[in-house]
Amino acid sequence: MTIFTPTTSSEVLSSVAWAVAQASPLEILGHGSKRGIGRPLQTEHTLDLSKLAGVTLYEPAELVLSAKAGTPLAEVERLLAENGQQLAFEPMDYAPLLNGEPGNGTIGGVLAANLSGPRRLKAGAARDHILGINVVSGRGEAFKSGGRVVKNVTGYDLSKLMANSWGTLAVFTDVIFKVLPAAETEVTLAIRGLLDDAAASAMALALGSSAEVSSAAHLPERIAARVAGGALGSDAATLLRVEGFGPSVAYRIAALKTLLGKAGPLEEISGEASRLIWQDVRDIRPFADGREKPVWRVSMTPTQGHQMVLTLRMQAAVSAFYDWQGGLVWLRMEEGDPEAALLRGLLRKHGGGHATLVRAAPAHRAALPVFEPQAPALAALSQRLKQEFDPKNILNPGRMA
Amino acid sequence: MSGLAMPKPDDATMRRRDEIVADMRIIVPGEGVVDAANAMRAFESDGLTAYRQLPLVVVLPETVAQVSRVLKYCNDRNIRVVPRGSGTSLSGGALPLEDAVLLVMSRFNRILAIDFPNRIVAAQPGVTNLGITTAVEQEGFYYAPDPSSQIACSIGGNVAENSGGVHCLKYGLTANNVLGIEMVLMNGEVVRLGGSHLDAEGYDLLGVMTGSEGLLGVVTEVTVRILKKPETARALLIGFPTSEQGGQCVADIIGAGIIPGGMEMMDRPAIHAAEDFVHAGYPLDVEALLIVELDGPVVEVDHLITAVEAIAIGNGSTTCRISQSEQERLSFWAGRKAAFPAVGRISPDYYCMDGTIPRKELPRVLAGMRELSEKYGLGVANVFHAGDGNLHPLILYDANVPGELDKAESFGADILRLCVKVGGVLTGEHGVGVEKRDLMPEMFNQVDLDQQMRVKCAFDPNHLLNPGKVFPQLRRCAELGRMHVHRGEVAFPDIPRF
């Protein structure tokens, strides 16, 4: 067992070239904060990118930041915050759910897992903000795609292809992201005590207004108590976040109050309290219980989310909460069985989407498709792409299988 | 580029034209097959009109099954296919090939579903960009990406080109607003990517398809996100004595945390041409004119107008007008929106470029353009999506003067080389097509280009879909398949440990 810890992109290249020559697969690792996601790997060697670190370019006025792939996300976010900027897609941290150390994770891992957060609804995910990459393919070829400008259609967007590829197509050496100003003010409007279906209607109403709601989540009764140290109490909370300049936020919150006044009791939460709530929603704190009960991440049509959960409950004991206006469903399977076939069958009946088993015992992850299985023609196409970039199956083999 | 080399027509296909036309009529009955030269003339070029070519035959399918059968038929017989939407590409993406079926998607013109609670619209690819907004505006919604050809360009074409527009700084490009597509591969297989949910379950093939210029598949359905229209919009019209000051003002606006709905700049020649044409009231004694549009709730717009005005004055603006009515706002835009036809009035022909640069390099690039303008003896006017650094230099020439088109193209190529040299790219929103195809090596080395071609090989291994576009040189997929690293070539006596 060898652990490669390259500090330069050319060392990454020679590590991969060596693995290709030996036909010996590598596990591609940053901080390992998401190592528990995907089919468990059985590679002899590891390529540890945590020493390939450092922000190489940051020009706030140009809205661009370039960093080596192993740069800690926390370092990037700190630097941006010092300049009043942020990664607008709000990359989540899986550590609380996976019993890891919060605050870890690399900027390369952000792209590899296509991370996002509650603001995904308005601002997109990592895929929407990646501008350019330097990578080494599973053929041992170093190449680039994209650039450092925010508007670019020169050639295929291979940067997006790398989003959500979980280290199976290429090893990233540099990533270039678009960055944006952080909002001056944020206020969350909480509607209390709604059942799931009433919450879905309220969120659709709010998102269909011109209040520019940036995040919309619903924490059912009791789940609400598990964010922000219990600050919300245990009544169900339907949360609408409004961000921007002070006068605008005040105006839009007032407009939402008028719009939703009849939906239920309203509470206004601002500043740090609001930030803490959204951070915990983002990081799935309600299910960060230190245990191994299976947890699913389901992306689907927003208004279908609670309906699918209702049907699922007739056949399995689940806890659920909703982000992205109901289109992101976090599910904890209380009886320990992932119920993959049941869940995915229901998902297809409720408008489709994808379910990823983000937490499960290794035995479950080895036996079940962790990522949503694709239709045959699409699966074959994805496989052909994998073949093109990693024909010897050197990079994280089987992780997405 | 005038000596543009397109793939050599395939003799076998050319010889079998009658048989292919007859077979197309079986697959697409009725009026859907056009083979008479005079009728095909309407399809001989797209928005890059310097290039014209009649196709083998024009086919206008109406159903996904027909698209699938046409592609499978062509794939099985090694016949090339060029897909076309509305034909508004500015880079020759829909330029026909002599031996290729031109697959025109204009009959796919229906809105399939409108879902306000989920804020999505599903449409066939031939629906125009503006047609989507038209379908939902009675409820106060719109589709945000707004390429200037939006009245004519199709949503399928927008996916192929990853179209932008004036508002994309704040609201994103096509790639950021499309949730799903259905597409047909060259082998006839129908594939769905995404849907009415967010993100992909596996590799982000939707992201790859967006901007792939019709080389990977034919889009047969598009699902987009719609947005509620902002309550109001107001604009500032700001003049500066130098382009440096204009550029710094843009940087300071963004530095203040403001992302305007639109931020456009024009240089002196463009200002004068536009003012002569539409009399928008533009100041004529400035070197740079900036239009900043702010949209959102009235209180927000008022708040930001004040902030932007202060930033403009701080950067030495010599004029700063703030729109007081919708009519005045539109008058600010009138000149900018008419910039292309306005330039068309002062020059018999013009050639529109599309590079993107890091914004801070604007003064250097403008200076470089002035030098090139003298060198080639051709004028140039600039309009500029200032927020995202996307330049549209308009090179003035006269196609009737022998050699001027060639000169204009060489001038344009030099401008794009300059963009790449300062850290920018060849194309911000118009696409590579045939126009910038041979400049790709300015930005990418052969290994970089090979990776893009590998994607092509996974989708269309026989290079039958829209060949001759994007890639300067077609390499057979089998040739690309060879591994560059072989056992023994890598000298690692010991396992490296860094």
Interface residues (C-beta under 8 A of the other chain):
Chain A: T2 I3 F4 T5 P6 T7 E11 S14 S15 A17 W18 V20 A21 Q22 K51 E59 P60 A61 E62 L63 V64 G84 N114 S116 R120 G124 A125 R127 D128 S137 R139 G140 E141 A142 F143 K144 S145 G147 R148 V149 V150 K151 N152 V153 T154 G155 Y156 D157 L158 K160 L161 A163 N164 S165 L169 L180 P181 A182 E184 A204 L207 G208 S209 S210 E212 G244 F245 P247 S248 A250 Y251 R252 A255 S299 M300 T301 P302 T303 W324 Q325 G327 L328 G351 G352 G353 H354 T356 F371 E372 Q374 A375 A377 L378 L381 S382 R384 L385 Q387 E388 F389 P391 K392 M400
Chain B: F116 P117 N118 R119 G140 E161 N162 G164 C168 L169 G172 L173 A175 N176 L185 E189 V190 V191 R192 L193 G195 S196 H197 L198 D199 A200 E201 G202 Y203 D204 L205 G207 V208 T210 G211 S212 K228 K229 P230 E231 A251 D252 I254 G255 A256 G257 I258 I259 G296 P297 V298 V299 E300 H303 L304 T356 I357 P358 R359 K360 H385 D388 G389 N390 G423 G424 V425 L426 T427 G428 E429 H430 G431 V432 K436 M440 M443 F444 N445 V447 D448 L449 D450 Q451 Q452 R454 V455 K456 C457 A458 F459 V470 G481 M483 H484 V485 H486 R487 G488 E489 V490 F492 I495 P496 R497 F498
